Amino acid sequence: MALTNANLREAKKQKNDEFYTRYEDIEAEVMKYREQFKDKVVYLPCDDPAEKKSEFWTFFVDNFDAFGLKKLIATHYEENGKAYKIWIDGDTSNDGFVDDGDAQQEDLQGNGDFRSPECIAIMNECDIVCTNPPFSLFRSFVDIIMKADKKFLIIGNQNAFTYKEIFKLIKENKIWTGYNHPTKFRLEDGTITKKVNGLARWFTNMTTVKCNEEFVLT
């Protein structure tokens, strides 16, 4: 199934935002910021590790020790069911490495909506937010991160450049693009979309090489 502008418009219309990020796309981008994650608490607010749908969770668990993370937290949204919080804060099993066996989990009181008071409280605990939020709620998601004054590395539709709220942040040098743009996504049924250039971009306020490049005018 090809991911096109029509697919994204329909997803926004139907609030169907279940486009899952591939491991290799996360790795290609996040590894660029490796040193900036040391001793940090990372929050994944739009993920579902328990059902093995979150490659963000898998990537950060795989690299927990290599990145020197302090803690990894994820919350799962479930509109009509049980939402949960899951976290890892070290090698609790004492087997010499961090993996899913070190994860602890508890139910949330609400449905796990990132706008809920309990998820905002979790965000206030973290240092860096990293996820692929629903494209239809991108403006709201960025607004919450900015109000919480957190570092972030997230994926959004490239059309976010034209949103007046996002453009204002870009103009004020409070948000910029990352190094890559994902060209494939995994659907809920496991299908990998065909390659479509330029539909999604990484957005961040973390330091990139581009931030320190001298722009020579001629």
Stockholm file with secondary structure:
# STOCKHOLM 1.0

chainA/1-218         MALTNANLREAKKQKNDEFYTRYEDIEAEVMKYREQFKDKVVYLPCDDPAEKKSEFWTFFVDNFDAFGLKKLIATHYEENGKAYKIWIDGDTSNDGFVDDGDAQQEDLQGNGDFRSPECIAIMNECDIVCTNPPFSLFRSFVDIIMKADKKFLIIGNQNAFTYKEIFKLIKENKIWTGYNHPTKFRLEDGTITKKVNGLARWFTNMTTVKCNEEFVLT
#=GR chainA/1-218 SS CBCCHHHHHHHHHHTCCCCEECHHHHHHHHGGGGGGGTTCEEEETTCCGGGTCCHHHHHHHHTHHHHTCSEEEEEECCTTSCCEEEEECSCTTCSSSCCGGGCEEEECSSCCCTTSHHHHHHHHHCSEEEECCCGGGHHHHHHHHHHHTCEEEEEEEGGGGGSHHHHHHHHTTSCEECSCCCCCEECTTSCBCBCCTTSEEEEECSCCGGGGCCCCCC
#=GC SS_cons         CBCCHHHHHHHHHHTCCCCEECHHHHHHHHGGGGGGGTTCEEEETTCCGGGTCCHHHHHHHHTHHHHTCSEEEEEECCTTSCCEEEEECSCTTCSSSCCGGGCEEEECSSCCCTTSHHHHHHHHHCSEEEECCCGGGHHHHHHHHHHHTCEEEEEEEGGGGGSHHHHHHHHTTSCEECSCCCCCEECTTSCBCBCCTTSEEEEECSCCGGGGCCCCCC
//
